[in-house]
Every structure is written in C-alpha cells, then in structure tokens.
Amino acid sequence: MSSLCRVCLTQFEAGGPPVLKRCPACRSPRLISHPELTTLSIAHMDCDAFYASVEKRDHPEYRDLPLIVGGGTRGVVSTCCYIARIKGVRSAMPMFQALKLCPEAVVVKPRMGVYVEVSRQIRAMMEALTPAIEPLSLDEAFLDLTGTARLHGAPAAVLLAGLVRDMEDNLGITGSIGLSHNKFLAKIASDLDKPRGFSVIGRAETEAFLEAKPVSIIWGVGTATRASLEKAGIRTIADLKRWDRADLTARFGSMGERLWHLSRGLDHRRVNRDEPVKSISKETTFDEDITDRELLEGHLWRLAEQVSDRAKARDLAGRTVTLKLKAADFTGITRRHALASPTQTADRIFREARALLAAVKGQGPYRLIGVGIADLCPDDQADRIGDLLDPDAGRRAAAEAATDKIRAKFGPDAIIRGRALR
C-alpha cells in the first residue's frame, strides 16, 4: 500500500487502515494511502467554498461565523462557508431562504476582481507543475500530470498534495483533490471528502465504486434527466449497466451513449487547456421590483463593469452583447446584438446593453437584469477605440484604460463612476 503524508510529503509503504497510522517523519495523521497512488495522473482540484474562503482570509473577524457571499434579500447565494452549509444553506439558493435557515449569517457582496486575482495565483502554481490544465471556473480545474514525475522527481500524488499545501500556506485558500485515471472519476473523487480532502479512485475499484451510486453522480445529469431516467426504472449506476447500449441510445439519444460509457467508468476525454470559454455574463436580482429606467441603467453599468473586468482578466473580448431581464411574473426576456468588432470595454458593453434595454417594449417592473458578452475571441482582436461613429468613443476608451491602471494599483474602489451610484 503506497502512502503519502499530506503535510511533509513523505512517501512510504504501509499496510492496514490509514486512519490508524501516522507519518513516520512528522507524525501527522493526514495521510493518503492507496494501491495505485503513485500510478494515477488525472486530477481535479476544487477550492473549498472559494469566495467565502477569500472573504474569511481577508476578514479574520468572520472566521468562526456563518458567511454567505451573494446578493440582497431577493438575490441568490453565490457561495457560503461550511458553517452555513451545516445549517442547510447551499449555492444558488434564494437569499431569503438561506437567511431563514441561517438568520445569524454574515452576508457580503462578491468581490470578483479579488477572486480573479487569487485564481490567477492558483493557476500560476498549477502551471509550475504541468501545462495540461483545463480550468472549469475560477476555483476548479482538471490537471493531467502524466509524464511529470521525471521532470519533478515525484509522482502526481505528491505534486498535488504539495499544490494544496502551498495554496493554504501562501494564499490562505484550501482545496480538495480528486485523483483517478480519467476526468469523470477525478471530479467525483474531489467531492468525496471536502473540505481539505484528497481522494483516489483507482482502475481496479472503478466499477465496484460506481455500482451502488445514484445516477445523479454523473456530471450533467440534472433534475430533468434524472426524472426521465427514473421513468425508465433507472435510479442507480447498477440500473444503468443492466441496459443494453443500443437500447439506451435509442431511448435517450446521445445522452444514452454517454451514460453507457460513464456507468462503466469509461471517459476518454483529454484534459484540454484550450477548452474555450463560451460567454461571460453577470446578473443581479433586485430587493424590490424596479420600473425606473435610470435605476435599471445604474445596475446595468455595474454589471457591465464586472463583465468587462472578467473579460480583461481572461484576455478575451466579445462579438455579441446580451441583455437579460426577468419580469415580476418571472417572464424571461433576452436580447442580443452582434457588434461590428469585438469589445471588452465596460463603456461599450454598457452602451450596447442600454440600447437593447431601450428597445424592450413595456416598462416592467423587473426583478432581475443581466448583461453578458458572447462569441468570444482573444483580446488582441478587440476594438481599442470604440465606435468610430461616436466622436467621444476614443476618449472614453482611453479614460477606462487609465481607470483600470489606477484600480490595479490602489484597489477596485479607487475610482467609482457617477452612474454606478444610482
């Protein structure tokens, strides 16, 4: 049985239950043991309650309190710490419901600029281990460490344990690792022992591990798909495996083909560092329904700034601007406009979205507004001077670039536009 100390990274051979062992070098009980520990190389790293962890790091007074990162009373939970999760709070839960479950929670607004910077620091740590990184979001990524043992003088498990140890020591952010022989299983493994977990699913145990699991463990099987499967008598992976491949495909189409493979632990997808981001968007749900167009435009500007910040952080620009509205009766409205040239500036995103808002028939009221960019491309293709038909576009673009530099040096609140105060 190959074993690894997750504190001092000592490798050793040991038999018996790892819970009864301590590291022979530093005496730490934080060990990981598995017969295939040194031969597996596909991993999924997932930060633990990322936004909340950053807030607790920057605000030590929140350390022992339930913390929710999200909108107002009618917004939703972006993320929450594990103390709040004990009370039943979950990501994407309506804020009023979260506060009913945990009325003592501290609620803070997201600081996307800070989260993006921490994400960049974590990404740099990953890049030092392997170039084969596929980010899924700011706080999670797949890594392929195949062949890196020769370069670093240690197997993938050691490198990954060192990664999360360094994240905690240097950035104050904890993460959980899933290690396996493909992406599907690595992602499942990373969620088995959160927070600060390190779980392994080896080749030899794959089918036995999956057998009794619910079909919802399969990435992409949501409420609607699960309901369709249950109608066919499929609730567990074992139920899936009783179906013939052709019958699954005939009943569920391409999803059936995917389910047949994943129920057997088969996933041939490569870790692809060039997996494209398809869109960047941000939305907000109001505490009270809004009809006033000036107030709506104030929210629209703040959202456009956040979308712009994310695009600049990723070195991307968009060829399409999207406006999203949700009326008081929950009716959804989406409008899009294709641009003559890509943009990443808040000014142009806002002006295009404002024009889309002006063209929407009816005065509301609205409970949600959102803005985004799509049809993304590298930022070197972006129009740096704005709409040539607008004589002030170049001046505004230059002012925004200067504002970005000042905020980078003195913080995101160093300069605030007047329209953001509406």
C-alpha positions in Angstrom: 0.0 0.0 0.0 1.6 3.3 -1.1 1.1 6.1 1.4 1.8 9.8 1.4 1.9 12.4 4.2 0.0 15.4 3.0 1.9 17.6 5.5 5.6 16.9 4.9 5.1 14.9 1.6 7.0 11.9 2.8 6.3 8.7 0.8 6.3 5.3 2.5 4.8 1.8 2.2 2.4 0.8 4.9 -0.3 -1.8 5.4 -3.5 -1.6 7.4 -6.1 1.1 7.7 -4.5 4.5 7.2 -6.7 6.1 9.9 -4.6 4.1 12.5 -1.3 5.3 11.1 0.8 8.4 11.5 3.6 9.8 9.2 6.9 8.2 10.2 8.7 11.5 9.6 6.4 14.2 11.1 3.8 12.1 13.0 1.0 13.8 11.2 -2.2 11.7 10.8 -3.1 13.5 7.5 -2.2 10.5 5.2 -3.5 9.2 1.9 -3.0 5.5 1.1 -4.0 3.6 -2.0 -2.5 0.7 -4.0 -2.5 2.9 -7.2 -1.4 6.1 -5.5 1.8 6.5 -7.5 0.5 5.5 -10.9 -2.6 7.7 -11.4 -2.1 11.1 -13.0 -5.5 12.7 -13.9 -6.7 15.1 -11.2 -9.4 17.6 -10.4 -8.7 20.4 -7.9 -11.6 22.2 -6.4 -11.2 25.1 -4.0 -13.2 24.8 -0.8 -16.0 27.4 -0.7 -13.8 29.7 -2.7 -15.4 33.1 -2.5 -16.2 32.6 1.2 -12.7 31.4 1.9 -11.2 34.5 0.3 -13.5 36.7 2.4 -12.6 34.9 5.6 -9.0 35.2 4.8 -9.3 39.0 4.2 -11.6 39.5 7.2 -10.4 37.3 10.1 -13.4 38.6 12.2 -15.6 36.4 10.0 -13.5 33.2 10.7 -15.9 31.5 13.1 -19.1 32.9 11.7 -21.5 31.5 9.1 -20.7 33.5 5.9 -22.8 33.9 2.8 -21.4 35.6 -0.4 -24.3 36.8 -2.5 -27.0 39.4 -3.3 -29.7 41.1 -1.2 -32.8 39.5 0.3 -34.1 38.7 -3.2 -30.8 37.6 -4.7 -29.2 34.2 -4.6 -26.3 32.7 -2.7 -23.1 32.7 -4.8 -21.3 30.5 -2.2 -21.3 30.0 1.5 -18.8 28.7 4.1 -19.1 25.3 5.6 -20.6 26.6 8.9 -23.5 28.0 6.9 -23.8 24.7 4.9 -24.3 22.8 8.2 -27.5 24.9 8.6 -28.6 23.8 5.1 -27.5 26.8 3.0 -26.4 26.0 -0.5 -25.1 27.8 -3.6 -27.8 29.2 -5.9 -30.3 29.1 -3.0 -32.6 32.2 -2.9 -31.2 34.6 -0.3 -34.5 34.8 1.7 -34.5 31.0 2.1 -30.8 31.0 3.1 -31.4 33.7 5.8 -34.4 31.8 7.1 -32.2 28.7 7.6 -29.3 30.7 9.0 -30.5 34.1 10.2 -27.3 34.8 12.1 -25.2 34.6 8.8 -23.0 37.4 7.7 -23.8 38.4 4.1 -21.2 40.1 1.9 -21.3 41.1 -1.7 -19.0 39.3 -4.2 -15.6 41.0 -5.0 -15.0 39.5 -8.4 -11.8 41.4 -9.0 -10.2 39.9 -5.8 -11.4 36.4 -6.7 -10.0 36.7 -10.2 -6.6 37.7 -8.8 -6.5 34.8 -6.3 -7.5 32.5 -9.1 -4.6 33.7 -11.2 -2.2 33.0 -8.4 -3.5 29.5 -8.0 -3.3 29.0 -11.8 0.4 30.0 -11.7 1.0 27.3 -9.1 -0.6 24.8 -11.3 1.4 25.9 -14.3 4.6 25.2 -12.4 3.5 21.5 -12.3 2.1 20.9 -15.7 1.0 22.7 -18.8 -2.0 20.4 -19.2 -4.6 22.4 -17.2 -8.3 22.7 -18.1 -10.0 25.4 -16.0 -13.7 24.9 -15.3 -14.2 28.1 -13.4 -12.2 30.5 -11.2 -11.9 27.9 -8.4 -11.6 24.5 -10.1 -9.6 22.8 -12.9 -8.6 19.4 -14.3 -4.8 18.7 -14.4 -3.0 16.0 -16.4 0.3 15.2 -14.7 1.2 12.2 -17.0 4.9 12.2 -17.5 5.7 14.9 -15.0 7.4 12.5 -12.5 10.6 12.6 -14.5 10.7 16.4 -14.5 9.8 16.9 -10.9 11.2 13.8 -9.3 7.9 12.8 -7.7 4.6 11.1 -8.7 1.5 13.1 -9.4 0.0 12.5 -5.9 3.0 14.2 -4.3 2.8 17.2 -6.6 -0.9 17.6 -6.0 -0.5 17.3 -2.2 2.2 20.0 -2.4 -0.1 22.2 -4.5 -2.9 22.3 -2.0 -0.4 22.7 0.9 1.2 25.7 -0.8 -2.2 27.2 -1.6 -3.1 27.0 2.1 0.3 28.3 3.4 0.9 31.0 0.8 -2.6 32.2 -0.2 -4.8 31.1 2.8 -7.1 29.1 0.5 -7.8 25.4 0.9 -8.6 23.0 -1.8 -9.6 19.3 -2.3 -8.0 16.9 -4.7 -9.6 14.0 -6.7 -7.1 11.7 -8.3 -8.0 9.0 -10.8 -7.4 7.6 -14.3 -9.9 9.9 -16.1 -11.7 13.2 -15.8 -15.1 11.8 -14.8 -13.8 9.9 -11.8 -11.3 12.6 -10.8 -14.2 15.1 -10.5 -16.3 12.7 -8.4 -13.3 12.0 -6.2 -12.6 15.6 -5.4 -16.0 15.9 -3.8 -15.8 12.8 -1.6 -14.0 14.3 1.4 -14.4 18.1 1.3 -13.0 20.4 2.7 -9.3 19.8 2.5 -9.8 16.4 1.0 -7.7 14.1 -1.1 -9.5 11.1 -2.5 -8.4 8.4 -5.0 -10.4 6.2 -7.3 -8.2 3.6 -8.9 -8.7 1.5 -12.0 -9.2 -1.8 -10.1 -12.0 -0.4 -8.0 -13.8 1.7 -10.5 -16.9 -0.5 -11.3 -17.3 -1.6 -7.7 -17.2 2.0 -6.5 -19.8 3.2 -9.0 -22.2 0.2 -8.7 -24.5 1.5 -6.0 -24.2 5.2 -6.7 -27.2 7.2 -7.8 -27.3 8.3 -11.4 -27.1 11.9 -10.2 -23.4 11.3 -9.5 -22.9 11.6 -13.3 -21.8 15.1 -14.2 -24.6 16.7 -16.3 -27.5 14.6 -15.0 -29.7 17.2 -13.6 -33.3 17.2 -12.3 -34.9 16.8 -15.8 -32.6 14.0 -16.9 -32.9 12.2 -13.6 -36.7 12.3 -13.9 -36.5 10.8 -17.4 -34.2 8.0 -16.2 -36.5 7.2 -13.2 -39.4 6.8 -15.6 -37.4 4.1 -17.2 -36.6 2.5 -13.8 -33.1 3.8 -13.7 -32.0 5.2 -10.3 -28.5 3.8 -9.8 -25.4 3.1 -11.8 -26.2 -0.6 -11.4 -29.6 0.0 -13.1 -27.9 1.8 -16.0 -25.5 -1.1 -16.5 -28.4 -3.5 -17.0 -29.4 -1.7 -20.1 -28.0 -2.6 -23.5 -26.0 0.1 -25.1 -28.3 0.2 -28.2 -31.4 0.4 -26.1 -30.0 3.3 -24.0 -29.1 5.2 -27.2 -32.5 4.5 -28.8 -34.3 5.8 -25.6 -32.1 8.7 -24.7 -30.1 9.6 -27.8 -26.6 10.9 -27.4 -27.1 11.1 -23.6 -27.8 7.4 -23.6 -24.4 6.7 -25.3 -22.7 8.9 -22.7 -24.4 7.2 -19.8 -23.4 3.7 -21.1 -19.8 4.7 -21.0 -19.7 6.6 -17.8 -21.7 4.0 -15.9 -18.6 1.7 -16.6 -16.2 4.4 -15.6 -15.1 5.0 -19.2 -14.2 8.5 -20.1 -11.7 9.2 -23.0 -11.8 13.0 -22.9 -8.4 14.6 -22.7 -7.5 17.4 -20.3 -7.7 20.3 -22.8 -6.1 23.6 -21.8 -7.6 25.2 -24.9 -11.2 24.4 -23.9 -12.9 27.7 -24.9 -15.0 29.9 -22.6 -18.2 30.5 -24.5 -19.6 33.6 -22.7 -19.0 35.9 -19.8 -22.1 37.3 -18.0 -23.3 38.8 -14.7 -26.8 39.4 -13.4 -28.4 40.7 -10.3 -31.8 40.2 -8.6 -33.3 43.3 -7.0 -34.6 43.5 -3.4 -37.7 45.2 -4.9 -39.1 45.1 -8.4 -37.9 48.1 -10.5 -39.6 50.1 -13.2 -37.4 53.3 -13.1 -35.1 53.2 -16.2 -32.4 55.3 -14.5 -32.1 52.7 -11.7 -32.0 49.9 -14.2 -29.2 51.7 -16.1 -27.3 52.1 -12.9 -27.4 48.4 -12.3 -26.6 47.8 -16.0 -23.4 49.9 -15.7 -22.2 48.0 -12.6 -22.8 44.6 -14.3 -21.1 45.8 -17.5 -18.0 46.8 -15.4 -17.9 43.3 -13.8 -18.3 41.6 -17.2 -15.5 43.8 -18.6 -13.3 43.0 -15.6 -13.7 39.3 -16.1 -13.1 39.6 -19.9 -9.9 41.6 -19.2 -8.8 39.1 -16.6 -9.1 36.3 -19.2 -7.7 38.4 -22.1 -10.9 38.0 -24.0 -13.3 40.2 -26.0 -16.9 39.5 -27.2 -18.5 40.0 -30.6 -22.0 39.9 -29.2 -23.6 41.8 -26.2 -26.6 40.1 -24.4 -29.2 41.7 -22.2 -31.3 39.6 -19.9 -34.4 40.7 -18.0 -36.9 38.8 -15.8 -40.2 40.5 -15.2 -42.1 40.5 -11.9 -44.2 37.5 -13.1 -40.9 35.6 -13.8 -41.3 36.0 -17.6 -37.8 36.0 -19.2 -36.6 38.4 -21.9 -33.3 38.0 -23.7 -32.0 40.4 -26.4 -28.7 40.2 -28.3 -26.8 42.5 -30.6 -23.8 41.4 -32.8 -21.0 44.0 -32.9 -19.1 45.1 -36.0 -15.9 44.5 -33.9 -15.2 42.7 -30.6 -15.0 44.6 -27.3 -14.1 44.1 -23.7 -14.6 47.7 -22.5 -17.3 48.4 -19.9 -18.3 51.6 -21.7 -19.2 49.8 -25.0 -20.8 46.8 -23.3 -22.9 49.2 -21.2 -23.9 51.4 -24.2 -24.9 48.4 -26.3 -26.9 46.8 -23.4 -28.6 50.2 -22.7 -29.7 50.4 -26.3 -31.1 46.8 -26.1 -33.0 47.8 -22.9 -34.4 50.9 -24.6 -35.8 48.7 -27.3 -37.6 46.4 -24.9 -41.4 47.0 -25.1 -43.1 47.5 -21.8 -42.0 49.3 -18.6 -41.7 46.3 -16.3 -41.5 46.1 -13.4 -38.4 43.8 -13.4 -37.0 41.7 -10.7 -33.7 40.8 -12.5 -31.3 42.3 -15.0 -28.2 40.8 -16.5 -25.6 41.6 -19.2 -23.0 39.5 -21.0 -20.7 39.1 -24.0 -20.5 36.0 -26.2 -18.8 34.9 -29.4 -15.5 35.4 -27.6 -12.1 35.9 -29.1 -8.6 36.9 -27.9 -8.4 40.5 -26.7 -5.8 41.4 -29.3 -8.8 41.4 -31.8 -10.7 43.9 -29.7 -11.6 47.4 -30.9 -9.5 49.6 -28.7 -11.0 52.9 -29.7 -14.8 52.0 -29.7 -17.4 53.0 -32.2 -15.9 55.2 -34.9 -19.3 56.8 -35.5 -19.1 58.1 -31.9 -16.6 61.0 -31.8 -16.1 60.6 -28.0 -15.5 56.8 -28.1 -11.8 57.1 -28.2 -11.6 59.5 -25.3 -13.9 57.2 -23.1 -11.8 54.1 -24.0 -8.6 55.9 -23.0 -10.2 57.1 -19.8 -11.3 53.5 -19.0 -7.8 52.2 -19.6 -6.4 54.8 -17.2 -9.0 53.9 -14.6 -8.0 50.2 -14.9 -4.4 51.1 -14.1 -5.4 53.2 -11.1 -7.7 50.5 -9.7 -5.0 47.9 -10.2 -2.6 50.0 -8.0 -5.0 51.4 -5.4 -7.9 49.0 -5.3 -11.3 48.5 -7.1 -12.9 51.4 -5.2 -10.3 53.9 -6.0 -12.5 55.4 -8.8 -16.3 55.0 -9.0 -18.3 56.3 -11.9 -21.2 58.5 -11.0 -23.8 56.3 -12.8 -22.7 53.4 -10.6 -24.2 55.3 -7.6 -27.7 55.2 -9.0 
